[in-house]
Amino acid sequence: MRESIVCVGRTGTKPYRFPETGVPVYSYEELCYYLSSHMICYLYTLPEEDLLVYIRDELGLEKLYRQLFRLTDPDRDQMKYFSALFREGHYFSEDEIREILDEYRDLKNTPYPLQCKWMGDMFLGAGRAAMAIHYYREALKPETMGRVETGAAYHNMAIAQSRLFRFEDAKIDFVKAYQYAGDEESLFYYYCLIAFTENLERAGEEMEAFKVSELSLESFENRFAGIADAFDCSEKAEKQKKITYLLERDKEEEAEKIYEKFVRDLQREFRPEIEMEDNLLSTGLPVRKE
């Protein structure tokens, strides 16, 4: 695929934002590039109907709109939908289109737990932690994946839990990841969480319980020191230091104002995740057709 996208057709005056990832597109070419990289999102459904409205109204592709509108029933052959979309504007060559559709066919034939695991990986990479967690849980339900894939699912789910400040859940999942796959990287993440939420001494004790070698423990300590140094230079750490400084000098009112703003900023940052999770709990995930 291309590293840069040359748009030769009409571009929209406003973007179309894909609800799954929040990625915006302004042109037919960007639309094709995005969809070709996210076909796993459409194994049991199709893109939202408002995408067709965008194609018609913003991109001026009336013919494509009519073609796709006739193919919007996901119970019909989804291959025809994407084939029509990719062939209309000649952004991809015929060989590239065949390759994309072959990969899509392979994805549809992949066992359902692995599909969910890969969906979780995609959402985690897109910064959608809540969505990732739900797909990892779906992947782990049947307990049919191999030990390595199961360990990877638990490891990545723990990362997603950490991003949502669910540290206790993350600790449990990192331990399960290590128990399934035996990858010390999961233990390192577990070590970091304990060091951040408790202290280094407690983290070291936990590693002793897992019989981590002295060499590995030294590596963990050095890597964590680098992470801690980087955090100390971050904006969040500076705010934390300022709050502590003010409290030590009995300037509680000023410290409280900074703290309240700090919390509001975090709430604003994570509000989309919370809303997405609420929506998932009410609507559920797209389901496979038996």
N, C-alpha and C positions, 0 to 999 in steps of 0.2 A: 504494500500500500504506500501511499505518498506521505512524505514527512510534512509537506505544506499543501494547502488546499487552494487551488486556483479557481475562483468563482467567475464563470463566464456568463451566467444567466442573471436574472433579476434577484436582488437581495431584498429581504423584508425590512420594513421601516422599524419593526420591533422583533425581538427574537422569539422563537418557539423554544420553550424550556421543557426538556423531558422530565416528567414527574419522578421517575425512578432515581435519577442521578443528579438532577438539577442542571445538567449541561445545556447551554443555550446554542442554538444554531440560527443562522440568518439566511442560508441559501440552500438550494437543492444539493449542491456539491457537499456542503457540510452535513446535510441530512443523510446522504448516502454513506459518507465516511463514518458518521456516528453509528448508524444502524448496522453497518457491516461489522463493527467492532463490538456490538451489544446484541447479537442475535439470540444469545442465551436468555435474554429477557422476554423473548416472544415465542417460547416453546409451547405454551398453553393459552396464549392470548395474542392479540395484535396491538400495535400502537393505538393510543387514544384517538377517538374520532375527531377531536379538536385539531389533531395534526392535519387531517384532510382539509379542514377549513383554512388552516394556515397555508397549505399548499395552494389552495384555490385563490384566497384573498390576498395573501402577502407575496406569494411567488408567482402568481398569475398562471399557474399550470392547470387550467380548466380540464384539459383532456385527461391528464393524470389523475386529477381529482375524481372524475367520473369512472375511470377504470378501477381505481382502488375502492371507491364506494361500493361497487358491485361485489367486491371481494372481502368485505369487512366481517363476514360471519366466520369466527375462528373455527367452527366445525367444518368449514370447507378447507380445501387444500391451501395451507398458508404459504407454500412454496410459490404459488401463482401470484400472491399478493406481493412478495418481495421481488419476484422475477419481473413483474410489471413495473414496480417502482425503480429498480436498478437499471432497467433497459430504456426507460423513457428518455432520460437526459444524456445517455452515453458518457457518463462520468467514468464508469468502469468498462473495461474491454469485455468481450464475451468470455474469454478464458478466466478473467477475474471473477465474473459473475458466477460461472460454473463452480469455481473454487469456493466462493462464499456459500453457495447453496449446498454444495457437497458437505462442507463443514457443518452447516445448519442441520442437514439430514443426520450426520453423525451425532450431533448434540441431542437430537430428538430420540435417537436410539440408545443413548447412554442411560445406565440405570438411574432411577429417580433420585436416590440419595446423593449420588455424585453430582447430578444436575444442581441439586440444592446447595451442595458444598461449594460448587463453582460460582453459583449465584451469590452466596455469602462472600466469597473472595472478591467478586466484582464490586459488591456494595461496600465492602471494607475499604477497597482501594479508592472508591469514590467518596469516602468520608461519610457514608451513611451507616453508622454503627448499629442503630436500632434495627434497620432492615437486615443487616448482616446477621445479627443475633438470631432473628426469627428463622432465617434460612438455614443457619447452622443447626438450630434445634430440630428443624424438619429433617435435615440430613441425618441426624444422629438417632432419630426415633426408631427406625427399623433395626438398627444394630447389624447392618449387613455389609458395611464398608470394611476394608482391610484395616489392620492395626495402624499402618502408617497414615492412611487417609483420615482415619478416625482421630488419631493424635493431632494431625494438622488442623482438623475442624475444631477440636477443643482449644488448640493453641490460638488460632485466629479469633475464635469466639471470645477467649479471654482478653485479647487485645481490644476487641470491640467493647467488652464490659468495662475495661479500664478507661476507655475514652468517655464513657458515660458515668465515671466515678463510682462504679459498682465494684469496689475493690475486693470485697469478700468473695463475691461470685467469681471474679477474675482469678483469685488465688486458687479456688477449687478447680477451675477449668485448666489452669496451667499445670497443676499436679496431675489431673487426669490425662492431659496431653503427654506428659512425661511417662506416665504409667503405660500408656498405649504404644507410643512410638519410641520411647527411650532417648529422645533428643534432649541433650543438656541445655539447648537454647531455651526450652520451656522452663527449666529450673532457673536459668539466669533471670528470666522475666519475673518468676516467682520471687527470687531473691531481691530484685529491685523493688517490687511492690512492698515487701515486708520492710526493707530498708527505708523506703519513703514513708510508709504509714506507721511504722514502729521505730526501729533503730537498727543500726548495722550489727550490733551484737546479737540481736534476736534473729536477724537474717542468717548470720553465721551458724547459729545453733540449728536452724532449720536445715541448712545444708549438711550439717553433720548427721542429722537424722536420715538423710538420703545417701549418706556415705559418699559424698562428693570428694574427689581426690584433692589434695593440697594444691596441686597445680591448677586444677579447675577453679578452686575457690579463690586462688590468687588472681586468676584471670577475671573472675566475676568482680572482685574488689576493684581491680584497675579499671574495668569497663564502667562500673558504677560511678567511680570517682570522676571519670570524664563526663558522664551524663549529669552528675550533680553540679559540676563546674559550669556546664553549659546552661543548666537551669538557673544557677545563681546570677547569670548575666541576662536572664529573660525579663520581659516587662512585668510578668506576673510576680516574679521573685522580688523585683524592685518595689512593687506595691505592698507586698507582704512585709518587706523590711521597713517600709515607711510606717505602716500600721503599728508594727512592733515598737519602732522608735518613739512614736507618739504616745503609745500606751505606757512605755517606760517613764515618760515625762509627764504623766497624769493629764495628757491632753485627749481625754476620752471622746469628747464631742467631735473634735476634728478627725480622730481615728475612725469614729463611727461613720462619718460622712464618706470617707474614702472606702471603707469596707462596704457600705451600702451600694456605692457606685460599682465597686468590684463585682459584687454579687449580681447586680443588674446586667452588667456586661456579660457575665457568664450565662445568665438566664437567656439573654438575647442570642448568644452564640449557640446555645443548645435547644432553643425553642423549636426549631424545625425538626430536630430528632424526636422531641417529646410528642409533637403533633403527628409525626409519621408513625410513631409507635401506637398512639391512640387510634389512628386510622386502621392500622393492622389488626388491632385487637377487635375492632368492630366489623371489619370486612374480611379478614383472613387473607391468606396467600392465594395466588392463582393455583388451581389444582389441575393435575394431569387427567386426561381422559382415559378411562380404562378400556 
